Amino acid sequence: MPQSDMQTVPITPSETPKPNDSLTPPTPAQSASLSPSPNHNPSHEEHQYLRLIRSILETGEHRPDRTGTGTCSLFAPPQLRFSLSKRTTSNPTSTSSRTPVLPLLTTKRVFLRAVIAELLWFISGSTSSLPLSEAGVKIWDGNGSREYLDSVGLSHRAVGDLGPVYGFQWRHFGAEYIDAQTDYTGQGVDQIAEVVRKLKENPYDRRIILSAWNPADLKKMALPPCHMFAQFYVSFPAGDRDDGGEENEDQNEKEKRKGTLSCQLYQRSCDMGLGVPFNIASYALLTHMLAHAADLHPGTLIHTMGDAHVYLDHI
């Protein structure tokens, strides 16, 4: 999403928890206290994230992991829910007066420029880390390095060629992967296009799905997807009527009413320190983009986690 468009998704100081409104890193004393304080607006949605980290640290299981670092982990913790718009009217059922918001966590820095760049990279269908790296976004450099590709049996790949990762699955699911330079236009299933089409033509569809998990391609990927599955849901509340119609308005009028788009993300592996804040912002932004494309209001992001963990070297 262009930076200019982000101005329509404001995060104002009044919406962020204290004392980190300025997006500055917390002091050691602040970091040591993850429990919500009455003075820190405990109802703010960010405290879901903080409470989950505390729960992991206090009750999580110590487990070995792929990286050799070790984690403190909980399986299937409570969902996190983030509002993607803020009501500006006293009518709780109306969506006609809402301000879009982006749930960007403030108790740690989130590299927003990288969130935007990576999401656009996914949507483009690119599978090479080089365009991101050249733009100053280095988050995929490690997985695209010669050393790493050789270590996972992908020595035939060029540096930066990550294989059929997120963008390929989103835009060309089921196509045969050759390399990052091949033109895959018209090959496989374009899931992004299908999601937009269904949101416009059949918003009640229960199959508005975006999947990055393709078992046939996992061994070809430099890294299997962590955030792997999203389902989109369009709601048409009875009170959301632009024409002030009655409850018995005909079906044609109901179909014309502008709906509200929500997204449920399933993430199998959840790095609470680095990955999760990034993923929350990314899927929130994707939902905003899809809502805009389908002329819908942004609703809620629901984050469902599998293995939610804190790396031991982050403690």
C-alpha positions in Angstrom: 0.0 0.0 0.0 1.4 3.4 -0.9 2.5 5.5 2.1 -0.1 8.2 1.2 -2.9 5.7 1.6 -1.7 4.9 5.1 -2.9 8.3 6.2 -6.5 7.0 6.1 -5.5 4.4 8.7 -4.5 6.6 11.6 -3.1 5.7 14.9 -3.5 8.6 17.3 -1.9 9.0 20.7 -5.3 8.6 22.4 -5.7 5.2 20.9 -2.3 3.8 22.1 -1.5 2.5 25.6 0.6 4.6 27.9 3.5 5.2 28.5 4.7 4.4 24.9 2.6 6.7 22.8 5.8 8.0 21.1 6.7 4.5 19.8 10.0 4.8 21.8 11.3 1.5 23.3 10.1 0.8 26.9 12.4 1.3 29.7 13.6 -1.8 31.7 11.2 -0.9 34.4 8.3 -0.8 32.0 9.4 -4.0 30.3 9.5 -5.8 33.6 5.8 -5.0 34.3 3.6 -6.7 31.7 0.5 -6.7 33.9 -2.0 -4.0 32.9 -2.1 -1.1 35.3 -5.2 0.9 36.0 -3.3 3.9 34.7 -2.4 2.2 31.5 -5.9 1.8 30.0 -6.2 -2.0 30.7 -9.1 -2.3 28.3 -6.9 -1.3 25.4 -6.6 -4.1 22.8 -2.8 -4.2 23.1 -3.0 -5.6 26.6 -4.3 -8.9 25.0 -0.8 -9.3 23.6 0.9 -8.3 26.9 -1.2 -10.7 28.9 -0.5 -13.5 26.5 3.3 -13.0 26.9 3.0 -13.0 30.6 0.9 -16.2 30.5 3.6 -17.9 28.3 6.4 -16.8 30.6 4.5 -18.0 33.7 2.9 -21.2 32.5 4.5 -22.1 29.2 6.4 -25.3 28.4 10.1 -25.1 27.7 10.7 -26.7 24.3 13.6 -27.3 21.9 13.1 -25.8 18.5 14.4 -25.8 14.9 16.8 -22.9 15.5 18.5 -24.5 18.5 17.6 -21.6 20.8 14.7 -23.1 22.8 11.4 -21.5 23.6 8.8 -21.1 26.3 5.6 -22.1 24.6 1.8 -22.4 24.9 -0.5 -24.2 22.4 -3.7 -22.7 21.2 -3.9 -19.7 23.6 -7.0 -17.4 23.6 -7.6 -15.5 20.3 -6.5 -11.9 20.0 -9.1 -9.6 18.5 -8.2 -6.2 17.0 -10.7 -3.5 15.8 -9.9 -2.2 12.3 -12.2 0.8 12.6 -13.3 3.2 15.4 -16.9 4.2 15.8 -17.5 7.9 15.6 -21.2 7.7 16.3 -23.2 6.8 19.4 -25.2 4.2 17.4 -23.4 0.8 18.2 -24.8 -0.9 15.0 -24.0 1.8 12.5 -20.9 1.5 10.3 -21.6 4.7 8.3 -19.4 6.8 10.6 -16.2 4.9 11.3 -12.6 5.9 11.2 -10.2 3.1 9.9 -7.4 2.2 12.3 -4.3 0.0 12.1 -3.5 -2.1 15.2 0.2 -1.3 15.3 1.6 -2.4 18.7 3.5 0.3 20.6 5.2 -1.6 23.4 7.8 -2.6 20.9 8.9 -1.1 17.7 7.2 -2.5 14.6 9.1 -1.9 11.3 6.0 -0.5 9.5 7.9 0.2 6.2 8.9 -3.4 6.1 5.3 -4.6 6.9 4.0 -2.6 3.9 6.9 -3.6 1.6 6.6 -7.3 2.4 2.8 -7.3 2.0 3.1 -5.7 -1.4 5.8 -8.2 -2.3 3.5 -11.1 -1.3 0.7 -9.6 -3.4 3.0 -9.2 -6.4 3.6 -13.0 -6.3 7.4 -12.5 -6.1 9.5 -15.3 -4.6 12.9 -13.6 -4.6 14.1 -11.7 -1.6 16.4 -9.5 -3.7 13.8 -6.8 -4.5 13.0 -6.4 -0.8 16.7 -6.3 0.1 17.5 -3.7 -2.5 14.7 -1.6 -1.0 16.4 -1.8 2.4 14.1 -4.5 3.8 16.4 -7.3 4.9 14.0 -9.5 6.7 14.3 -12.4 4.2 18.0 -12.1 3.5 19.0 -14.9 5.9 16.6 -17.4 4.4 17.7 -16.5 0.9 21.5 -16.6 1.6 23.7 -19.1 -0.2 24.7 -20.7 3.1 21.1 -21.2 4.2 19.8 -22.5 0.9 22.6 -25.0 0.8 21.8 -26.1 4.4 18.2 -27.0 3.5 18.9 -28.9 0.3 18.2 -26.1 -2.1 21.7 -25.6 -3.4 20.4 -25.5 -7.0 18.6 -22.3 -6.2 20.1 -18.8 -6.9 20.7 -16.6 -4.0 17.5 -14.9 -2.9 15.2 -17.6 -4.6 13.0 -18.6 -1.7 10.9 -21.1 -3.6 7.1 -21.2 -3.8 6.5 -19.2 -0.6 3.6 -16.9 0.4 3.3 -14.8 -2.7 3.5 -17.8 -5.1 0.8 -19.6 -3.1 -1.4 -16.5 -2.9 -1.2 -15.8 -6.7 -0.4 -19.2 -8.3 -1.5 -21.9 -6.0 -1.0 -25.3 -7.6 1.3 -24.2 -10.4 4.6 -26.0 -10.9 7.4 -24.0 -9.4 10.5 -23.6 -11.5 12.5 -20.6 -10.1 12.1 -17.0 -9.1 12.7 -15.7 -12.6 9.9 -17.7 -14.4 6.8 -15.9 -15.5 3.8 -17.7 -14.0 1.1 -15.5 -15.5 -2.2 -17.4 -15.8 -0.8 -20.5 -14.0 -2.4 -21.9 -10.8 -5.2 -20.4 -8.7 -5.0 -16.6 -8.1 -6.4 -16.7 -4.5 -6.2 -12.9 -4.1 -8.3 -12.4 -7.2 -10.8 -15.1 -6.0 -11.1 -13.5 -2.6 -11.9 -10.1 -4.1 -14.4 -11.6 -6.6 -16.2 -13.5 -3.9 -16.3 -10.4 -1.6 -18.0 -8.5 -4.4 -20.2 -11.1 -5.9 -21.0 -13.5 -3.1 -20.1 -11.9 0.3 -22.1 -14.6 2.2 -19.8 -17.3 0.9 -18.2 -19.5 3.6 -15.3 -20.3 1.4 -13.6 -16.9 1.1 -10.2 -18.4 2.0 -6.5 -17.5 1.5 -4.1 -20.3 2.1 -0.3 -20.3 2.0 0.0 -23.9 3.2 0.5 -26.3 0.3 1.9 -29.7 1.4 3.1 -30.5 -2.1 5.4 -27.5 -2.1 6.7 -27.4 1.5 10.0 -29.1 0.7 10.6 -26.6 -2.1 10.3 -23.6 0.2 13.2 -22.0 2.0 10.8 -21.6 5.0 7.3 -23.1 5.3 4.6 -20.5 6.0 4.1 -19.6 9.7 1.0 -17.4 9.0 -0.7 -19.9 6.8 -4.5 -19.5 6.5 -7.0 -16.7 6.5 -10.8 -16.7 6.2 -12.8 -13.6 5.4 -16.3 -12.9 6.6 -18.7 -10.1 5.5 -21.3 -9.0 8.0 -24.4 -7.0 7.2 -25.8 -5.8 10.6 -29.5 -5.1 10.7 -28.9 -1.6 11.9 -26.5 -0.7 9.1 -28.9 0.7 6.5 -28.1 3.7 4.4 -31.8 4.2 3.5 -33.3 3.8 6.9 -35.4 0.9 5.8 -37.4 -1.3 8.1 -36.5 -4.9 9.2 -38.7 -6.3 6.4 -36.9 -4.6 3.6 -36.6 -6.8 0.5 -33.5 -8.9 -0.2 -32.4 -6.7 -3.1 -32.2 -3.7 -0.7 -30.3 -5.8 1.9 -27.7 -6.9 -0.8 -27.1 -3.2 -1.6 -26.2 -2.4 2.0 -22.4 -1.9 2.6 -21.0 -4.8 4.6 -18.2 -5.0 7.1 -15.2 -7.2 6.4 -13.4 -9.2 9.1 -10.5 -11.6 8.9 -9.6 -14.6 11.0 -5.9 -15.5 10.7 -4.5 -18.9 11.7 -0.8 -18.9 12.5 0.8 -22.2 13.2 4.1 -20.8 14.6 4.0 -17.6 16.5 7.2 -15.7 17.6 5.6 -13.4 20.2 8.6 -11.1 20.3 9.4 -10.4 16.7 6.9 -12.1 14.4 3.4 -11.6 15.9 3.4 -7.8 16.1 4.5 -7.7 12.5 1.9 -10.3 11.4 -0.9 -8.4 13.2 -0.1 -5.3 11.3 0.3 -7.1 8.0 -3.0 -8.9 8.1 -4.8 -5.9 9.4 -3.4 -3.9 6.4 -4.4 -6.7 4.0 -8.0 -6.7 5.4 -8.1 -2.9 4.9 -6.9 -3.3 1.3 -9.4 -6.0 0.5 -12.2 -4.0 2.1 -11.3 -1.1 0.0 -11.2 -3.2 -3.2 -14.6 -4.7 -2.5 -16.2 -1.4 -1.2 -16.7 -2.8 2.4 -16.1 -1.4 5.8 -13.0 -2.8 7.7 -14.2 -4.8 10.7 -12.1 -7.0 13.0 -8.9 -9.0 12.8 -9.1 -12.2 14.8 -5.7 -13.9 15.4 -5.8 -17.6 16.1 -2.5 -19.1 17.2 -1.1 -22.6 17.3 2.4 -22.7 19.0 2.7 -19.3 20.6 6.2 -19.0 22.0 8.9 -16.6 23.4 12.4 -17.5 22.5 14.6 -18.0 25.5 17.2 -15.5 24.2 14.4 -12.9 24.2 13.7 -13.2 28.0 
